[in-house]
Amino acid sequence: MYKNIQGTSNFHTHMKRRHLDKLKQGNRNKPIPAACLPETHQYRVKSESIKFCNGLNNNYKVSCRQTARKLIVGSYKERKLQVIKELASVDGRFPLTLDMWKASARKQSYLVITLHWINSRWKMRDIIIDFIYIPKEHSGEHMKDVTIDALRKYKSAHKAFGVSTDGALSMVKVSELLQKEMEVDKRNQSKNLPEVPWFWNCCAAHTVHLVAKVATKKKDGQSSRFEPM
């Protein structure tokens, strides 16, 4: 603990008077940079992070990476079961949102799948059911497959009735392929669900973004469709 200009002077004075031995133990901030370094491996507890936690409180024993991984995976599985139970209790059907984007740092592509519904208290709810790394090309067939897999993991494929995406042609293709797959899942379910026509909705924000590109003469392959606007 060290005196600084950010409002900890009273705490520093207390430590100096009551806990001088702890104050002299050294700079506790050294482990912070190493603990904050990005880690590409999932569920790994870095040794620098353990040193950082021990530096804050020597009495706290940090779990090893195997234990931390077990706790994280266990928490995920428990939460997943809760979500499946909640989705099963919904009498209506779910529209989807599919968002494909590329991380600029590593040029890696991800697909985010979100479900939306209204609960029994008439409140809007939404939940991200999957955040998927897409190593392959962004073909409509491949994105359809990963979307269906995610929906079936949450036992909700038969309840989907529409999707909102950006205006990419591959996303339009995803909607067409999903419609066929959803009808198969719906027929295989014994429950009677409301008959709602399938829809595809183009994201308004994405359309406005493309129009803005045209207005500023920063055109791309898609923006030519909006030139008359």
C-alpha positions in Angstrom: 0.0 0.0 0.0 1.4 3.4 -1.0 0.3 6.9 -0.7 -0.9 8.5 -3.9 -3.1 11.4 -5.1 -6.2 9.3 -5.6 -7.7 9.6 -2.2 -6.0 6.8 -0.2 -3.9 9.0 2.1 -6.1 8.2 5.2 -5.8 4.5 4.5 -2.1 4.9 4.1 -1.8 6.7 7.4 -3.8 4.0 9.1 -1.5 1.3 7.7 1.6 3.3 8.7 0.3 3.5 12.3 -1.2 0.1 12.8 0.3 -2.2 10.2 3.7 -0.9 9.4 5.1 -4.4 8.8 2.6 -5.0 6.0 3.2 -1.6 4.5 6.9 -2.5 4.1 6.3 -5.8 2.4 7.0 -4.3 -1.1 5.2 -3.1 -4.1 2.0 -5.1 -4.6 1.4 -3.8 -8.1 4.1 -5.8 -9.8 1.9 -8.8 -10.6 -0.8 -6.7 -12.2 0.6 -6.4 -15.7 1.3 -10.1 -16.0 -2.1 -11.0 -14.6 -3.8 -8.8 -17.2 -2.0 -10.2 -20.2 -4.4 -11.8 -22.7 -4.7 -15.6 -22.5 -5.8 -17.5 -25.5 -6.4 -20.8 -23.8 -9.8 -21.3 -22.2 -10.3 -21.9 -18.5 -6.6 -21.4 -17.7 -5.6 -19.8 -14.4 -2.2 -18.2 -15.0 0.5 -18.3 -12.3 0.8 -14.5 -12.5 -2.9 -14.2 -11.6 -2.4 -16.5 -8.6 0.6 -14.3 -7.5 -1.6 -11.2 -8.0 -4.4 -12.6 -5.7 -1.9 -13.7 -3.1 -0.4 -10.3 -3.2 -3.7 -8.8 -2.2 -4.4 -11.3 0.5 -2.0 -13.9 1.6 -4.7 -15.7 3.5 -6.7 -16.5 0.4 -5.7 -19.7 -1.4 -6.3 -19.5 -5.1 -7.6 -22.6 -6.8 -5.4 -24.4 -9.3 -6.3 -24.2 -13.0 -7.9 -27.6 -13.0 -10.2 -26.7 -10.1 -11.0 -23.3 -11.7 -11.9 -25.0 -15.0 -14.1 -27.5 -13.2 -16.0 -24.7 -11.3 -16.4 -22.6 -14.5 -17.7 -25.6 -16.6 -20.0 -26.7 -13.7 -21.4 -23.2 -13.4 -22.0 -23.1 -17.2 -23.8 -26.4 -17.2 -26.0 -25.4 -14.3 -26.9 -22.1 -15.9 -27.6 -23.9 -19.2 -30.1 -26.2 -17.5 -31.8 -23.2 -16.0 -32.1 -21.5 -19.4 -33.5 -24.7 -21.0 -36.1 -24.9 -18.2 -37.1 -21.3 -18.7 -37.4 -21.5 -22.4 -39.5 -24.7 -22.1 -42.0 -22.8 -19.9 -42.6 -20.2 -22.7 -45.9 -21.0 -24.5 -45.1 -18.8 -27.5 -42.4 -18.8 -30.1 -38.9 -17.2 -30.4 -37.6 -14.8 -33.0 -33.8 -14.9 -33.5 -31.1 -12.4 -34.0 -27.9 -13.5 -35.9 -24.9 -11.3 -35.8 -21.8 -12.2 -37.7 -18.7 -10.0 -37.0 -14.9 -10.2 -37.3 -12.5 -9.4 -34.5 -10.2 -6.8 -35.9 -7.2 -7.8 -33.8 -6.9 -11.4 -35.0 -9.3 -11.4 -38.0 -11.3 -14.1 -36.5 -15.0 -14.4 -37.3 -17.8 -15.1 -34.8 -21.5 -15.7 -35.0 -23.7 -14.5 -32.1 -27.2 -16.2 -31.7 -29.8 -14.4 -29.5 -33.3 -15.5 -28.6 -36.1 -13.0 -27.8 -39.4 -13.6 -26.1 -42.1 -12.1 -23.8 -42.4 -13.9 -20.4 -45.5 -14.5 -18.4 -45.2 -11.1 -16.8 -45.2 -9.4 -20.2 -41.6 -8.3 -20.0 -39.2 -8.5 -22.9 -36.5 -11.1 -22.4 -33.5 -12.0 -24.5 -30.5 -14.3 -24.1 -27.4 -15.1 -26.1 -27.5 -18.9 -26.4 -24.2 -19.2 -28.3 -21.1 -17.2 -29.3 -19.5 -19.3 -32.0 -16.1 -19.1 -33.6 -16.5 -19.6 -37.4 -13.2 -20.7 -38.9 -14.7 -21.5 -42.3 -16.1 -19.2 -44.9 -19.3 -17.5 -44.1 -21.5 -19.6 -46.3 -25.2 -19.7 -45.6 -25.2 -23.5 -45.3 -22.5 -23.5 -42.6 -24.0 -20.7 -40.6 -27.4 -22.5 -40.8 -25.8 -25.7 -39.4 -24.2 -24.0 -36.4 -27.4 -22.1 -35.7 -29.5 -25.2 -35.7 -27.1 -27.0 -33.5 -27.2 -24.2 -30.9 -31.0 -24.1 -31.0 -31.3 -27.9 -30.5 -28.9 -27.8 -27.6 -31.4 -25.5 -25.9 -34.4 -27.6 -27.1 -35.8 -24.5 -28.9 -35.4 -25.2 -32.6 -39.1 -26.0 -33.0 -40.2 -22.7 -31.5 -38.2 -20.4 -33.7 -40.3 -18.5 -36.3 -38.1 -15.7 -37.7 -34.7 -14.1 -37.9 -33.2 -10.7 -38.0 -29.8 -10.3 -39.6 -27.8 -7.8 -41.6 -28.4 -7.5 -45.4 -25.6 -9.8 -46.5 -26.7 -12.3 -49.2 -25.3 -15.1 -47.1 -27.6 -14.1 -44.2 -30.6 -14.0 -46.5 -29.6 -17.6 -47.5 -29.4 -18.6 -43.8 -33.0 -17.4 -43.3 -34.2 -19.5 -46.2 -32.4 -22.6 -45.0 -33.5 -22.1 -41.4 -37.1 -21.9 -42.4 -37.0 -25.4 -43.9 -35.1 -26.9 -40.9 -37.5 -25.3 -38.4 -40.5 -26.7 -40.1 -39.0 -30.2 -39.7 -38.4 -29.7 -36.0 -41.9 -28.3 -35.5 -43.5 -31.3 -37.1 -41.5 -33.6 -34.9 -42.8 -32.0 -31.8 -46.1 -33.2 -30.3 -46.9 -29.8 -28.7 -49.3 -27.5 -30.5 -47.6 -24.2 -31.2 -49.1 -21.0 -32.6 -49.1 -20.9 -36.4 -46.9 -17.9 -37.2 -45.5 -17.2 -40.7 -41.7 -17.3 -41.0 -40.1 -13.9 -41.5 -36.7 -12.4 -42.3 -36.0 -8.9 -41.0 -33.1 -6.8 -42.2 -31.4 -4.9 -39.4 -32.3 -1.2 -39.7 -29.1 0.0 -38.1 -27.1 -1.9 -40.7 -29.1 -0.4 -43.5 -28.6 3.1 -42.1 -24.9 2.4 -41.9 -24.8 1.4 -45.6 -26.7 4.5 -46.6 -24.3 6.6 -44.6 -21.4 5.0 -46.5 -23.1 6.0 -49.8 -23.6 9.6 -48.5 -19.9 9.9 -47.6 -18.9 8.1 -50.8 -17.3 5.2 -48.9 -18.9 2.5 -50.9 -18.5 -1.2 -50.5 -19.9 -4.2 -52.4 -23.3 -3.9 -50.7 -23.8 -0.2 -50.7 -24.5 0.0 -54.4 -28.0 -1.4 -53.8 -28.8 1.8 -51.9 -27.5 4.4 -54.4 -31.0 5.5 -55.4 -31.7 6.5 -51.8 
